[in-house]
Structure formats: structure tokens, C-alpha cells
Amino acid sequence: MSSSPYRSLGKNTSIFAIGTFGSKVISFFMLPIFTRVLTQADYGKIDIITTSISLLLPLLILNIVEAVFRFTLDKGSLEEKQAIFTSALTVGTVGFLFLLFFIPICIPFGLSGQLLAAFPALFLVDIIHGITKVLIRAEQRLRLYAVSDIINIAVFVVMGILLVAFFRMGVIGYLISQMIGVTVSTAALFLFGSVGKYILPSALTVVQIKVMIKYSLPLVPNALAWWIITASDRYMLAFFLGFSSTGIYSVAHKFPMLPVLRCILSGMENILDRSFNSPERKQFYSNIFRVLCVLMFLGTIAFAIILRLFIIIMTGEGFQEAWRFVPFLILGTVFHSFSQFLWCRLSYRKEDWWGLQNIWYWCSSKYYCESSLDSVNRNSSSLDFYCNRIFLNVDCQAD
């Protein structure tokens, strides 16, 4: 294989790093401000709302966002892309209408009034933003894709400081800042990406919707399993120990996020269409995977040395015990990075039904570990799931 795929991967990774890494770093360094203004319970409520949205998004819109990216890569004409984008927006609209029936479920968790109104509003802007972003990415407008992340987080930071730190609006101020950031980012994508030309009601067909759902529907159980592994424990903490414990656990989850990994994976997916049929593709995957392993483990070791001191500096007084959770979460993120890397090829082959088997591998350990509120058991179940998923992916890619 020529060096072209490596150059493409390096170029794509660099572009994604500008948006993903830059936005994550800016958001991360807002922790000292937010954790000194918001209480543990405030952070817990924010986490429950955002976690609920991450659960309902793939369920109610049938993970149609993944289908937009995959099918836009295959299509060349504007008419075909209009059908894809318009169909996705239609599915998203129907999903939003269904969401309105789920609103009463949030009341037992202490969400009411302004927070209950902010929930569907944030859900709606996330739908439009997600579909628009993957369209821009599939069209290889990677610079605009990266800049949109910067715009999103920059607006969020400005509004967050203004509404949360200055006006002391608490949780509702935080959520309004998120909505404004996502809305402005989406507007930038529409303006500079000429997204409006992809909206054509007459291009909407039932056949196109069925084809896209046929691809995305098998991804829903896989997304649900991933959500259960990474987020279901928030509800258990909120139910048994209250929002304060959920808030501490939410802060702990911000430290293991590895944006460099996400840049590499995004770059991989964007060059699959050019490297998949190459006879030397296995060597290409192997070389990149070796580098990924080295970076992940060296980064984990280096961060472990300064972990406790770093968290004490970066968080307010009530959140400093979060360091106890971080080591397990970091290891879980590392193994998840391996499984996601191996998953890229299956996604391109449209063999996403393999994801259904992840649930069976997970169920054997999750039941016992989630029955305990002990942090070691909860995070051990995540490690077990990631290891099983790696073995599954390796096995199905052996051909």
C-alpha cells in the first residue's frame, strides 16, 4: 500500500484534532470555574439530563445519524443526498414528537419546571446538529466540521461564564449555554456548508427511509448496550445516593476522555472508502493499531503519575474525591478505543448486526457488578465488556 492512506489519516486526524481536541481542552479547563460555582447536586442534575438525552437520541431517531454518514459517502448526485438528508430530518422530527410522551418520566428524578422545558429543547437542537455535522463530514468538509466544534464550545464557554458564574443561574444557565452553543454551531454549518440545498421535501421517499433504517436499526441495540455500560450507573447513584454522588461521578468521567483517540477513529472512517478494497489493507490496519496501543498505554501511565494532584487542582473542594473513580474509567476508555478501532471495518462493510452480540457478552458480568454500589465492581463490568467486544471484533474480522 502506498503512503497515501497514511498521509490521508494524518491529515484527517490533524483536522479533527483542531476541533475535537481543542474544544475538549477548552471545556475541560472550565472545570475549575463550574465546580466552584455549581454544587454537587447541580452537577448531578446536569448529568442526568444529558445522560437521558444520550439514551433517547439513538432510540427515538433509530440512530439515523450513522446512516446519514454511511450512505452519503456512497452517493454522488445532489438529488440522492437531498433524499438522505431530508429523510433523516423527517425521522428526527418524528423522534422528537415521541419524546414529548417521555417527559413525565423525568419528574420522579426531580426534574420539573424550567429544567423539564429545557430537556426537549436541548434534544431537538442535538438532533439537527448531529445530522448536519455528519453530512458535512461525509462531504469531506473536514475543516468546517472541526471549526464547528470550536464555535460550539467557544459560545458555550462565554455563555456559561455569563449565565452560570456571573448571573448565578445554576443548572438552567448551564443548559441554556449548551443550547445556544449547539444552535450557533448548527447555524454556522448551514451558512458556510450550504446545507440548505440538501433540504428538499419532494425528495422524501418511503423507500429511502426504509433503506436507511435497515442499516441504522441494528446499531440501536449496540448503542443501547454502550449507554448501559457507560451511563446507566448514573441513575442508580441518583436513586440510591442522590444527585450529589452523581455529580462527583460525572466530574470523574471528564478525565478519562481521550480526544486524540476520537480524532484517529474519525480519520480512519473518512478514508475507509479508499483503503477498504486494497490488498494491503490488513497491514495498514495493523500498523495503525500498534501505534494506537503504544499511545494509549503510555498516556495512561503518564497520567496516572499526576492523577490525584491534577484533579485536586482542577476541581472545587466538594469534587476532589472523584480521583478514586478515574483509574478504572481510564482503563475502560483504553479498551473501548481498541474495540472502536476494530469496529471501523465492520461499519464500512455494513455488518452492524454483529453489534447485537455485544449485549450477550455483556449480560454475564453486568448483572452482578451493577447489583453493588461499589465503584470497583461497577467499573470492572465495563472493562469486562470492552475485552469481550475486542475478542468478538477480532474473531469476525479474521477473514
TORKOL-4160 file (C-alpha; in steps of 0.2 Angstrom, whole numbers, padded with zeros to 4 digits, m for minus):
399
<pt num="1" X="0000" Y="0000" Z="0000"/>
<pt num="2" X="0006" Y="0017" Z="m0004"/>
<pt num="3" X="0009" Y="0030" Z="0008"/>
<pt num="4" X="m0007" Y="0039" Z="0003"/>
<pt num="5" X="m0018" Y="0031" Z="0016"/>
<pt num="6" X="m0006" Y="0036" Z="0030"/>
<pt num="7" X="m0005" Y="0054" Z="0023"/>
<pt num="8" X="m0024" Y="0054" Z="0022"/>
<pt num="9" X="m0025" Y="0048" Z="0040"/>
<pt num="10" X="m0013" Y="0060" Z="0046"/>
<pt num="11" X="m0021" Y="0075" Z="0038"/>
<pt num="12" X="m0039" Y="0070" Z="0044"/>
<pt num="13" X="m0033" Y="0066" Z="0061"/>
<pt num="14" X="m0024" Y="0084" Z="0062"/>
<pt num="15" X="m0040" Y="0092" Z="0056"/>
<pt num="16" X="m0051" Y="0083" Z="0068"/>
<pt num="17" X="m0038" Y="0087" Z="0082"/>
<pt num="18" X="m0041" Y="0105" Z="0079"/>
<pt num="19" X="m0059" Y="0104" Z="0083"/>
<pt num="20" X="m0061" Y="0089" Z="0094"/>
<pt num="21" X="m0045" Y="0091" Z="0105"/>
<pt num="22" X="m0046" Y="0110" Z="0105"/>
<pt num="23" X="m0065" Y="0110" Z="0111"/>
<pt num="24" X="m0062" Y="0096" Z="0124"/>
<pt num="25" X="m0047" Y="0106" Z="0131"/>
<pt num="26" X="m0057" Y="0122" Z="0132"/>
<pt num="27" X="m0072" Y="0113" Z="0140"/>
<pt num="28" X="m0060" Y="0103" Z="0152"/>
<pt num="29" X="m0052" Y="0119" Z="0159"/>
<pt num="30" X="m0069" Y="0126" Z="0163"/>
<pt num="31" X="m0070" Y="0113" Z="0177"/>
<pt num="32" X="m0061" Y="0124" Z="0190"/>
<pt num="33" X="m0075" Y="0138" Z="0187"/>
<pt num="34" X="m0090" Y="0127" Z="0186"/>
<pt num="35" X="m0085" Y="0115" Z="0201"/>
<pt num="36" X="m0083" Y="0131" Z="0212"/>
<pt num="37" X="m0100" Y="0138" Z="0207"/>
<pt num="38" X="m0111" Y="0123" Z="0205"/>
<pt num="39" X="m0115" Y="0111" Z="0219"/>
<pt num="40" X="m0113" Y="0093" Z="0218"/>
<pt num="41" X="m0132" Y="0091" Z="0216"/>
<pt num="42" X="m0132" Y="0103" Z="0202"/>
<pt num="43" X="m0119" Y="0093" Z="0193"/>
<pt num="44" X="m0129" Y="0078" Z="0196"/>
<pt num="45" X="m0145" Y="0085" Z="0188"/>
<pt num="46" X="m0135" Y="0091" Z="0173"/>
<pt num="47" X="m0128" Y="0074" Z="0171"/>
<pt num="48" X="m0145" Y="0065" Z="0172"/>
<pt num="49" X="m0152" Y="0077" Z="0159"/>
<pt num="50" X="m0138" Y="0075" Z="0147"/>
<pt num="51" X="m0137" Y="0056" Z="0150"/>
<pt num="52" X="m0155" Y="0054" Z="0147"/>
<pt num="53" X="m0153" Y="0063" Z="0130"/>
<pt num="54" X="m0139" Y="0052" Z="0125"/>
<pt num="55" X="m0150" Y="0037" Z="0129"/>
<pt num="56" X="m0166" Y="0043" Z="0120"/>
<pt num="57" X="m0157" Y="0050" Z="0104"/>
<pt num="58" X="m0152" Y="0034" Z="0096"/>
<pt num="59" X="m0168" Y="0025" Z="0102"/>
<pt num="60" X="m0181" Y="0038" Z="0096"/>
<pt num="61" X="m0172" Y="0043" Z="0080"/>
<pt num="62" X="m0166" Y="0024" Z="0076"/>
<pt num="63" X="m0148" Y="0030" Z="0076"/>
<pt num="64" X="m0152" Y="0038" Z="0059"/>
<pt num="65" X="m0136" Y="0049" Z="0061"/>
<pt num="66" X="m0125" Y="0034" Z="0057"/>
<pt num="67" X="m0135" Y="0030" Z="0041"/>
<pt num="68" X="m0133" Y="0048" Z="0035"/>
<pt num="69" X="m0114" Y="0047" Z="0036"/>
<pt num="70" X="m0113" Y="0030" Z="0028"/>
<pt num="71" X="m0125" Y="0032" Z="0014"/>
<pt num="72" X="m0119" Y="0050" Z="0009"/>
<pt num="73" X="m0101" Y="0043" Z="0007"/>
<pt num="74" X="m0109" Y="0031" Z="m0007"/>
<pt num="75" X="m0119" Y="0044" Z="m0016"/>
<pt num="76" X="m0113" Y="0056" Z="m0029"/>
<pt num="77" X="m0128" Y="0066" Z="m0035"/>
<pt num="78" X="m0136" Y="0081" Z="m0026"/>
<pt num="79" X="m0153" Y="0073" Z="m0028"/>
<pt num="80" X="m0148" Y="0057" Z="m0019"/>
<pt num="81" X="m0140" Y="0067" Z="m0005"/>
<pt num="82" X="m0156" Y="0078" Z="m0003"/>
<pt num="83" X="m0166" Y="0062" Z="m0001"/>
<pt num="84" X="m0154" Y="0056" Z="0013"/>
<pt num="85" X="m0153" Y="0072" Z="0022"/>
<pt num="86" X="m0172" Y="0076" Z="0021"/>
<pt num="87" X="m0176" Y="0058" Z="0026"/>
<pt num="88" X="m0165" Y="0059" Z="0041"/>
<pt num="89" X="m0173" Y="0076" Z="0047"/>
<pt num="90" X="m0190" Y="0068" Z="0045"/>
<pt num="91" X="m0185" Y="0053" Z="0056"/>
<pt num="92" X="m0178" Y="0065" Z="0068"/>
<pt num="93" X="m0194" Y="0075" Z="0069"/>
<pt num="94" X="m0204" Y="0060" Z="0072"/>
<pt num="95" X="m0192" Y="0055" Z="0086"/>
<pt num="96" X="m0194" Y="0072" Z="0094"/>
<pt num="97" X="m0213" Y="0071" Z="0094"/>
<pt num="98" X="m0212" Y="0054" Z="0103"/>
<pt num="99" X="m0200" Y="0062" Z="0116"/>
<pt num="100" X="m0214" Y="0073" Z="0122"/>
<pt num="101" X="m0223" Y="0057" Z="0128"/>
<pt num="102" X="m0207" Y="0053" Z="0139"/>
<pt num="103" X="m0206" Y="0069" Z="0148"/>
<pt num="104" X="m0216" Y="0064" Z="0163"/>
<pt num="105" X="m0203" Y="0050" Z="0166"/>
<pt num="106" X="m0191" Y="0064" Z="0172"/>
<pt num="107" X="m0202" Y="0070" Z="0186"/>
<pt num="108" X="m0198" Y="0056" Z="0198"/>
<pt num="109" X="m0179" Y="0061" Z="0196"/>
<pt num="110" X="m0183" Y="0079" Z="0202"/>
<pt num="111" X="m0183" Y="0087" Z="0186"/>
<pt num="112" X="m0198" Y="0100" Z="0184"/>
<pt num="113" X="m0202" Y="0117" Z="0178"/>
<pt num="114" X="m0188" Y="0126" Z="0168"/>
<pt num="115" X="m0177" Y="0110" Z="0168"/>
<pt num="116" X="m0192" Y="0100" Z="0161"/>
<pt num="117" X="m0194" Y="0113" Z="0147"/>
<pt num="118" X="m0175" Y="0113" Z="0143"/>
<pt num="119" X="m0174" Y="0094" Z="0141"/>
<pt num="120" X="m0184" Y="0093" Z="0124"/>
<pt num="121" X="m0177" Y="0109" Z="0118"/>
<pt num="122" X="m0159" Y="0103" Z="0120"/>
<pt num="123" X="m0165" Y="0086" Z="0112"/>
<pt num="124" X="m0171" Y="0095" Z="0097"/>
<pt num="125" X="m0156" Y="0105" Z="0094"/>
<pt num="126" X="m0145" Y="0090" Z="0096"/>
<pt num="127" X="m0154" Y="0080" Z="0083"/>
<pt num="128" X="m0152" Y="0094" Z="0070"/>
<pt num="129" X="m0134" Y="0097" Z="0075"/>
<pt num="130" X="m0130" Y="0079" Z="0074"/>
<pt num="131" X="m0137" Y="0076" Z="0057"/>
<pt num="132" X="m0130" Y="0092" Z="0050"/>
<pt num="133" X="m0112" Y="0088" Z="0056"/>
<pt num="134" X="m0112" Y="0070" Z="0049"/>
<pt num="135" X="m0117" Y="0077" Z="0032"/>
<pt num="136" X="m0103" Y="0090" Z="0032"/>
<pt num="137" X="m0091" Y="0076" Z="0037"/>
<pt num="138" X="m0097" Y="0064" Z="0024"/>
<pt num="139" X="m0095" Y="0078" Z="0011"/>
<pt num="140" X="m0076" Y="0079" Z="0016"/>
<pt num="141" X="m0079" Y="0097" Z="0023"/>
<pt num="142" X="m0067" Y="0092" Z="0037"/>
<pt num="143" X="m0061" Y="0110" Z="0041"/>
<pt num="144" X="m0079" Y="0116" Z="0043"/>
<pt num="145" X="m0083" Y="0101" Z="0053"/>
<pt num="146" X="m0068" Y="0105" Z="0065"/>
<pt num="147" X="m0072" Y="0123" Z="0066"/>
<pt num="148" X="m0090" Y="0120" Z="0071"/>
<pt num="149" X="m0084" Y="0111" Z="0086"/>
<pt num="150" X="m0073" Y="0126" Z="0091"/>
<pt num="151" X="m0088" Y="0138" Z="0088"/>
<pt num="152" X="m0099" Y="0127" Z="0099"/>
<pt num="153" X="m0088" Y="0126" Z="0114"/>
<pt num="154" X="m0082" Y="0144" Z="0112"/>
<pt num="155" X="m0100" Y="0150" Z="0113"/>
<pt num="156" X="m0104" Y="0138" Z="0127"/>
<pt num="157" X="m0089" Y="0145" Z="0137"/>
<pt num="158" X="m0094" Y="0163" Z="0135"/>
<pt num="159" X="m0112" Y="0160" Z="0139"/>
<pt num="160" X="m0108" Y="0148" Z="0153"/>
<pt num="161" X="m0097" Y="0161" Z="0162"/>
<pt num="162" X="m0110" Y="0174" Z="0159"/>
<pt num="163" X="m0125" Y="0164" Z="0165"/>
<pt num="164" X="m0118" Y="0152" Z="0177"/>
<pt num="165" X="m0103" Y="0161" Z="0185"/>
<pt num="166" X="m0109" Y="0179" Z="0184"/>
<pt num="167" X="m0128" Y="0178" Z="0185"/>
<pt num="168" X="m0128" Y="0163" Z="0195"/>
<pt num="169" X="m0142" Y="0154" Z="0186"/>
<pt num="170" X="m0136" Y="0137" Z="0191"/>
<pt num="171" X="m0142" Y="0121" Z="0181"/>
<pt num="172" X="m0154" Y="0131" Z="0169"/>
<pt num="173" X="m0140" Y="0143" Z="0165"/>
<pt num="174" X="m0128" Y="0128" Z="0161"/>
<pt num="175" X="m0141" Y="0120" Z="0149"/>
<pt num="176" X="m0146" Y="0137" Z="0141"/>
<pt num="177" X="m0127" Y="0139" Z="0137"/>
<pt num="178" X="m0127" Y="0122" Z="0129"/>
<pt num="179" X="m0142" Y="0125" Z="0118"/>
<pt num="180" X="m0135" Y="0142" Z="0112"/>
<pt num="181" X="m0118" Y="0134" Z="0108"/>
<pt num="182" X="m0126" Y="0120" Z="0098"/>
<pt num="183" X="m0138" Y="0132" Z="0089"/>
<pt num="184" X="m0124" Y="0144" Z="0084"/>
<pt num="185" X="m0113" Y="0129" Z="0078"/>
<pt num="186" X="m0128" Y="0122" Z="0068"/>
<pt num="187" X="m0131" Y="0139" Z="0060"/>
<pt num="188" X="m0113" Y="0141" Z="0055"/>
<pt num="189" X="m0114" Y="0124" Z="0047"/>
<pt num="190" X="m0129" Y="0129" Z="0037"/>
<pt num="191" X="m0122" Y="0145" Z="0032"/>
<pt num="192" X="m0104" Y="0140" Z="0027"/>
<pt num="193" X="m0108" Y="0122" Z="0022"/>
<pt num="194" X="m0123" Y="0127" Z="0011"/>
<pt num="195" X="m0133" Y="0114" Z="0020"/>
<pt num="196" X="m0150" Y="0122" Z="0015"/>
<pt num="197" X="m0148" Y="0115" Z="m0003"/>
<pt num="198" X="m0149" Y="0097" Z="0004"/>
<pt num="199" X="m0167" Y="0100" Z="0011"/>
<pt num="200" X="m0180" Y="0096" Z="m0002"/>
<pt num="201" X="m0197" Y="0089" Z="0004"/>
<pt num="202" X="m0201" Y="0082" Z="m0013"/>
<pt num="203" X="m0185" Y="0071" Z="m0012"/>
<pt num="204" X="m0193" Y="0062" Z="0003"/>
<pt num="205" X="m0197" Y="0044" Z="m0001"/>
<pt num="206" X="m0203" Y="0030" Z="0010"/>
<pt num="207" X="m0191" Y="0018" Z="0001"/>
<pt num="208" X="m0176" Y="0029" Z="0006"/>
<pt num="209" X="m0181" Y="0030" Z="0024"/>
<pt num="210" X="m0183" Y="0011" Z="0024"/>
<pt num="211" X="m0166" Y="0008" Z="0017"/>
<pt num="212" X="m0158" Y="0020" Z="0029"/>
<pt num="213" X="m0167" Y="0012" Z="0044"/>
<pt num="214" X="m0162" Y="m0005" Z="0038"/>
<pt num="215" X="m0144" Y="0000" Z="0041"/>
<pt num="216" X="m0146" Y="0010" Z="0057"/>
<pt num="217" X="m0158" Y="m0001" Z="0066"/>
<pt num="218" X="m0146" Y="m0015" Z="0071"/>
<pt num="219" X="m0135" Y="m0001" Z="0078"/>
<pt num="220" X="m0148" Y="0004" Z="0091"/>
<pt num="221" X="m0146" Y="m0011" Z="0102"/>
<pt num="222" X="m0127" Y="m0009" Z="0101"/>
<pt num="223" X="m0129" Y="0010" Z="0106"/>
<pt num="224" X="m0141" Y="0005" Z="0120"/>
<pt num="225" X="m0128" Y="m0008" Z="0127"/>
<pt num="226" X="m0114" Y="0005" Z="0126"/>
<pt num="227" X="m0126" Y="0018" Z="0135"/>
<pt num="228" X="m0130" Y="0005" Z="0149"/>
<pt num="229" X="m0111" Y="0001" Z="0151"/>
<pt num="230" X="m0106" Y="0020" Z="0152"/>
<pt num="231" X="m0121" Y="0029" Z="0159"/>
<pt num="232" X="m0134" Y="0018" Z="0167"/>
<pt num="233" X="m0125" Y="0019" Z="0184"/>
<pt num="234" X="m0129" Y="0037" Z="0185"/>
<pt num="235" X="m0147" Y="0033" Z="0188"/>
<pt num="236" X="m0143" Y="0020" Z="0201"/>
<pt num="237" X="m0132" Y="0033" Z="0210"/>
<pt num="238" X="m0146" Y="0046" Z="0209"/>
<pt num="239" X="m0159" Y="0034" Z="0215"/>
<pt num="240" X="m0149" Y="0027" Z="0230"/>
<pt num="241" X="m0137" Y="0041" Z="0235"/>
<pt num="242" X="m0144" Y="0057" Z="0227"/>
<pt num="243" X="m0139" Y="0069" Z="0214"/>
<pt num="244" X="m0123" Y="0074" Z="0224"/>
<pt num="245" X="m0115" Y="0057" Z="0221"/>
<pt num="246" X="m0120" Y="0058" Z="0203"/>
<pt num="247" X="m0111" Y="0075" Z="0202"/>
<pt num="248" X="m0095" Y="0068" Z="0208"/>
<pt num="249" X="m0096" Y="0053" Z="0197"/>
<pt num="250" X="m0099" Y="0065" Z="0182"/>
<pt num="251" X="m0084" Y="0075" Z="0186"/>
<pt num="252" X="m0073" Y="0059" Z="0187"/>
<pt num="253" X="m0080" Y="0054" Z="0169"/>
<pt num="254" X="m0072" Y="0070" Z="0162"/>
<pt num="255" X="m0054" Y="0065" Z="0165"/>
<pt num="256" X="m0053" Y="0048" Z="0155"/>
<pt num="257" X="m0060" Y="0056" Z="0139"/>
<pt num="258" X="m0046" Y="0054" Z="0126"/>
<pt num="259" X="m0049" Y="0066" Z="0112"/>
<pt num="260" X="m0034" Y="0061" Z="0102"/>
<pt num="261" X="m0042" Y="0043" Z="0100"/>
<pt num="262" X="m0058" Y="0051" Z="0093"/>
<pt num="263" X="m0048" Y="0061" Z="0081"/>
<pt num="264" X="m0039" Y="0045" Z="0075"/>
<pt num="265" X="m0055" Y="0035" Z="0073"/>
<pt num="266" X="m0064" Y="0049" Z="0064"/>
<pt num="267" X="m0049" Y="0050" Z="0052"/>
<pt num="268" X="m0050" Y="0031" Z="0049"/>
<pt num="269" X="m0068" Y="0031" Z="0045"/>
<pt num="270" X="m0066" Y="0045" Z="0032"/>
<pt num="271" X="m0053" Y="0036" Z="0022"/>
<pt num="272" X="m0061" Y="0018" Z="0023"/>
<pt num="273" X="m0069" Y="0021" Z="0006"/>
<pt num="274" X="m0052" Y="0022" Z="m0002"/>
<pt num="275" X="m0042" Y="0009" Z="0008"/>
<pt num="276" X="m0055" Y="m0005" Z="0011"/>
<pt num="277" X="m0053" Y="m0014" Z="m0006"/>
<pt num="278" X="m0034" Y="m0013" Z="m0006"/>
<pt num="279" X="m0025" Y="m0030" Z="m0004"/>
<pt num="280" X="m0013" Y="m0022" Z="0009"/>
<pt num="281" X="m0027" Y="m0015" Z="0020"/>
<pt num="282" X="m0023" Y="m0028" Z="0034"/>
<pt num="283" X="m0005" Y="m0021" Z="0035"/>
<pt num="284" X="m0012" Y="m0004" Z="0036"/>
<pt num="285" X="m0024" Y="m0008" Z="0050"/>
<pt num="286" X="m0010" Y="m0017" Z="0059"/>
<pt num="287" X="0002" Y="m0003" Z="0058"/>
<pt num="288" X="m0010" Y="0010" Z="0065"/>
<pt num="289" X="m0016" Y="m0002" Z="0078"/>
<pt num="290" X="0001" Y="m0004" Z="0085"/>
<pt num="291" X="0004" Y="0014" Z="0086"/>
<pt num="292" X="m0013" Y="0016" Z="0095"/>
<pt num="293" X="m0009" Y="0003" Z="0108"/>
<pt num="294" X="0008" Y="0012" Z="0112"/>
<pt num="295" X="0000" Y="0029" Z="0113"/>
<pt num="296" X="m0015" Y="0023" Z="0124"/>
<pt num="297" X="m0004" Y="0014" Z="0137"/>
<pt num="298" X="0010" Y="0026" Z="0138"/>
<pt num="299" X="m0003" Y="0040" Z="0140"/>
<pt num="300" X="m0012" Y="0030" Z="0154"/>
<pt num="301" X="0005" Y="0028" Z="0163"/>
<pt num="302" X="0010" Y="0046" Z="0162"/>
<pt num="303" X="m0007" Y="0052" Z="0168"/>
<pt num="304" X="m0008" Y="0040" Z="0182"/>
<pt num="305" X="0008" Y="0048" Z="0190"/>
<pt num="306" X="0000" Y="0065" Z="0192"/>
<pt num="307" X="m0018" Y="0060" Z="0193"/>
<pt num="308" X="m0023" Y="0064" Z="0211"/>
<pt num="309" X="m0014" Y="0081" Z="0211"/>
<pt num="310" X="m0021" Y="0086" Z="0194"/>
<pt num="311" X="m0039" Y="0083" Z="0200"/>
<pt num="312" X="m0036" Y="0092" Z="0216"/>
<pt num="313" X="m0030" Y="0107" Z="0206"/>
<pt num="314" X="m0044" Y="0106" Z="0193"/>
<pt num="315" X="m0059" Y="0104" Z="0204"/>
<pt num="316" X="m0068" Y="0113" Z="0218"/>
<pt num="317" X="m0067" Y="0106" Z="0236"/>
<pt num="318" X="m0083" Y="0096" Z="0235"/>
<pt num="319" X="m0077" Y="0086" Z="0220"/>
<pt num="320" X="m0059" Y="0081" Z="0224"/>
<pt num="321" X="m0064" Y="0063" Z="0229"/>
<pt num="322" X="m0068" Y="0060" Z="0211"/>
<pt num="323" X="m0050" Y="0054" Z="0209"/>
<pt num="324" X="m0055" Y="0037" Z="0216"/>
<pt num="325" X="m0065" Y="0033" Z="0201"/>
<pt num="326" X="m0054" Y="0039" Z="0187"/>
<pt num="327" X="m0041" Y="0025" Z="0186"/>
<pt num="328" X="m0055" Y="0012" Z="0182"/>
<pt num="329" X="m0063" Y="0024" Z="0169"/>
<pt num="330" X="m0047" Y="0027" Z="0160"/>
<pt num="331" X="m0043" Y="0008" Z="0158"/>
<pt num="332" X="m0061" Y="0006" Z="0152"/>
<pt num="333" X="m0058" Y="0020" Z="0139"/>
<pt num="334" X="m0042" Y="0012" Z="0133"/>
<pt num="335" X="m0050" Y="m0004" Z="0130"/>
<pt num="336" X="m0065" Y="0004" Z="0122"/>
<pt num="337" X="m0053" Y="0013" Z="0110"/>
<pt num="338" X="m0047" Y="m0004" Z="0104"/>
<pt num="339" X="m0064" Y="m0011" Z="0101"/>
<pt num="340" X="m0070" Y="0005" Z="0092"/>
<pt num="341" X="m0054" Y="0004" Z="0080"/>
<pt num="342" X="m0058" Y="m0014" Z="0076"/>
<pt num="343" X="m0076" Y="m0009" Z="0073"/>
<pt num="344" X="m0072" Y="0003" Z="0059"/>
<pt num="345" X="m0071" Y="m0010" Z="0046"/>
<pt num="346" X="m0087" Y="m0019" Z="0051"/>
<pt num="347" X="m0096" Y="m0002" Z="0049"/>
<pt num="348" X="m0089" Y="0000" Z="0032"/>
<pt num="349" X="m0095" Y="m0017" Z="0027"/>
<pt num="350" X="m0112" Y="m0013" Z="0034"/>
<pt num="351" X="m0112" Y="m0028" Z="0045"/>
<pt num="352" X="m0118" Y="m0019" Z="0060"/>
<pt num="353" X="m0129" Y="m0034" Z="0066"/>
<pt num="354" X="m0113" Y="m0040" Z="0074"/>
<pt num="355" X="m0116" Y="m0027" Z="0087"/>
<pt num="356" X="m0131" Y="m0037" Z="0094"/>
<pt num="357" X="m0119" Y="m0050" Z="0101"/>
<pt num="358" X="m0111" Y="m0037" Z="0112"/>
<pt num="359" X="m0126" Y="m0037" Z="0123"/>
<pt num="360" X="m0125" Y="m0056" Z="0126"/>
<pt num="361" X="m0106" Y="m0054" Z="0131"/>
<pt num="362" X="m0110" Y="m0040" Z="0142"/>
<pt num="363" X="m0125" Y="m0048" Z="0152"/>
<pt num="364" X="m0115" Y="m0061" Z="0160"/>
<pt num="365" X="m0105" Y="m0049" Z="0171"/>
<pt num="366" X="m0115" Y="m0033" Z="0171"/>
<pt num="367" X="m0129" Y="m0040" Z="0182"/>
<pt num="368" X="m0118" Y="m0045" Z="0197"/>
<pt num="369" X="m0107" Y="m0029" Z="0196"/>
<pt num="370" X="m0122" Y="m0017" Z="0195"/>
<pt num="371" X="m0131" Y="m0025" Z="0209"/>
<pt num="372" X="m0117" Y="m0017" Z="0220"/>
<pt num="373" X="m0114" Y="0001" Z="0223"/>
<pt num="374" X="m0096" Y="m0002" Z="0225"/>
<pt num="375" X="m0086" Y="0008" Z="0212"/>
<pt num="376" X="m0074" Y="m0006" Z="0208"/>
<pt num="377" X="m0087" Y="m0018" Z="0203"/>
<pt num="378" X="m0096" Y="m0005" Z="0193"/>
<pt num="379" X="m0081" Y="m0001" Z="0183"/>
<pt num="380" X="m0075" Y="m0019" Z="0182"/>
<pt num="381" X="m0090" Y="m0023" Z="0172"/>
<pt num="382" X="m0086" Y="m0010" Z="0159"/>
<pt num="383" X="m0068" Y="m0017" Z="0157"/>
<pt num="384" X="m0075" Y="m0035" Z="0155"/>
<pt num="385" X="m0087" Y="m0028" Z="0142"/>
<pt num="386" X="m0073" Y="m0020" Z="0132"/>
<pt num="387" X="m0062" Y="m0035" Z="0132"/>
<pt num="388" X="m0076" Y="m0046" Z="0126"/>
<pt num="389" X="m0080" Y="m0034" Z="0112"/>
<pt num="390" X="m0062" Y="m0034" Z="0106"/>
<pt num="391" X="m0062" Y="m0053" Z="0105"/>
<pt num="392" X="m0078" Y="m0053" Z="0096"/>
<pt num="393" X="m0072" Y="m0040" Z="0083"/>
<pt num="394" X="m0055" Y="m0049" Z="0081"/>
<pt num="395" X="m0065" Y="m0065" Z="0078"/>
<pt num="396" X="m0077" Y="m0058" Z="0065"/>
<pt num="397" X="m0063" Y="m0049" Z="0056"/>
<pt num="398" X="m0052" Y="m0064" Z="0054"/>
<pt num="399" X="m0056" Y="m0066" Z="0036"/>
